[in-house]
Amino acid sequence: MTSPADKPAVRQLRLVVEADDYEAALAFYRDVLGLPEQAAFSSGDGARVAILDAGRATLEIADPAQKKMIDEVEVGRQVAPRIRVAFEVDDTRGTTGRLVEAGATEIAPPVVTPWQSLNARLDAPAGLHITVFQELRTEEERESLEGFGRDDSRSG
């Protein structure tokens, strides 16, 4: 395990998604959601991949009770598969509208969560179940809310 002063062992999180309709998925995530294309590669046999920049990457680990609670808050019922991709945006309502117009299915409209973000759920191209969220408070403001903090600083 590295200390905070050490160089991180992992430099990038890259989520690789197989898309049956590559062109539609690329247009959705790059052109509509707005993930800039960082690189693209192809081979002579028609194989293609585009690497889209999604800003800062995090890996959110949730136990089954937390996953269930998030589904209840955001959607009102259990809908998410084991993996859900979340994108932080500046305008959840506007982004949700653009994504639906581009072919996503709205599962739940934007809702203010107890963790003070505005979250919407969608089923999107390439078989992804996604959340788009807009932070309504700063990280420092959220850390003062009950139940927030870091696992290594909470008792339990």
C-alpha positions in Angstrom: 0.0 0.0 0.0 1.3 3.4 -0.9 1.3 6.4 1.4 -0.2 9.7 0.2 3.3 11.1 -0.4 4.2 8.2 -2.7 3.4 8.1 -6.4 0.0 6.3 -6.9 0.3 2.8 -8.1 -2.6 3.3 -10.5 -2.4 6.3 -12.9 -5.7 5.9 -14.8 -9.0 4.1 -14.6 -10.2 3.0 -18.0 -13.6 1.5 -18.4 -13.8 -0.6 -21.6 -17.2 -1.1 -23.1 -18.1 -3.3 -26.1 -20.7 -1.5 -28.2 -22.6 -3.4 -30.9 -23.4 -0.1 -32.6 -20.0 1.6 -32.3 -20.9 4.7 -34.3 -24.1 5.4 -32.3 -22.3 4.8 -29.0 -19.4 7.0 -30.0 -21.7 9.8 -31.1 -23.8 9.6 -27.9 -20.9 9.7 -25.5 -18.5 11.9 -27.4 -20.9 14.3 -29.2 -23.9 14.4 -27.0 -22.6 13.8 -23.5 -19.4 15.7 -24.4 -16.5 13.4 -23.6 -13.6 14.6 -25.7 -11.8 12.0 -27.8 -8.4 11.5 -26.5 -7.2 8.8 -29.0 -8.6 6.4 -31.5 -7.2 3.2 -33.0 -8.2 0.9 -35.8 -6.9 -2.2 -37.5 -7.1 -3.4 -41.1 -9.9 -5.9 -40.1 -12.3 -3.1 -39.2 -11.7 -3.2 -35.4 -12.0 0.2 -33.8 -11.8 1.8 -30.4 -12.0 5.4 -29.2 -10.7 6.5 -25.9 -12.8 9.3 -24.5 -11.7 11.6 -21.7 -14.1 11.5 -18.8 -12.2 13.8 -16.5 -11.2 12.5 -13.1 -12.0 8.8 -12.6 -13.0 7.2 -9.3 -14.0 3.7 -8.4 -17.0 3.7 -6.1 -17.3 0.5 -4.0 -20.7 0.0 -2.5 -22.0 -2.8 -0.4 -25.4 -4.3 -1.3 -27.3 -2.2 1.2 -25.8 1.0 -0.1 -26.6 0.0 -3.7 -30.2 -0.7 -2.8 -30.5 2.6 -0.9 -29.1 4.5 -3.9 -31.6 2.9 -6.2 -34.4 3.7 -3.8 -33.4 7.4 -3.5 -32.7 7.9 -7.2 -35.3 5.7 -8.8 -37.7 4.4 -6.2 -37.1 0.8 -6.9 -34.2 -1.7 -7.7 -33.0 -1.2 -11.2 -29.2 -1.0 -11.4 -27.1 -3.9 -12.5 -23.9 -4.6 -10.6 -22.1 -1.9 -12.6 -23.5 1.6 -13.1 -21.5 4.4 -14.7 -21.9 7.9 -13.2 -20.9 11.1 -14.9 -20.7 14.5 -13.1 -22.1 17.3 -15.2 -22.8 21.0 -14.7 -26.5 20.7 -15.5 -28.3 17.5 -14.8 -31.7 18.5 -16.2 -30.2 19.9 -19.5 -27.9 16.9 -19.9 -30.7 14.4 -19.2 -32.9 16.1 -21.9 -30.1 16.0 -24.5 -29.3 12.3 -23.7 -32.9 11.3 -24.0 -33.2 13.2 -27.4 -30.1 11.2 -28.5 -31.6 7.8 -27.7 -31.1 7.2 -24.0 -34.1 5.9 -22.0 -34.9 8.0 -18.9 -35.3 5.6 -16.0 -35.9 8.3 -13.4 -35.9 12.1 -13.7 -33.5 14.3 -11.8 -33.9 14.1 -8.0 -32.1 15.8 -5.1 -30.3 13.1 -3.1 -29.5 13.1 0.6 -25.9 13.5 -0.3 -26.9 16.8 -2.0 -26.5 16.1 -5.7 -29.1 16.3 -8.4 -29.1 12.8 -10.0 -30.9 11.3 -13.0 -30.9 7.7 -14.2 -30.8 6.5 -17.8 -30.2 3.4 -19.9 -27.7 4.5 -22.5 -26.1 3.1 -25.6 -23.7 0.1 -25.3 -25.9 -1.4 -22.6 -24.8 1.0 -19.9 -27.0 2.0 -17.0 -25.9 5.5 -16.1 -26.3 8.3 -13.6 -25.7 11.9 -14.5 -25.2 14.0 -11.4 -24.7 17.6 -10.5 -23.1 18.4 -7.1 -25.2 21.0 -5.3 -22.7 21.5 -2.4 -18.9 21.6 -2.2 -17.1 18.6 -1.0 -16.3 20.4 2.3 -20.0 21.2 2.8 -21.0 17.5 2.1 -18.4 16.2 4.5 -20.2 18.0 7.3 -23.4 16.1 6.7 -24.3 13.1 8.8 -22.8 9.9 7.5 -20.2 11.6 5.4 -16.4 11.5 5.7 -13.8 8.9 4.9 -14.0 5.2 6.0 -10.7 5.5 7.8 -12.1 8.4 9.8 -15.6 7.1 10.7 -16.2 4.8 13.6 -18.0 1.6 13.0 
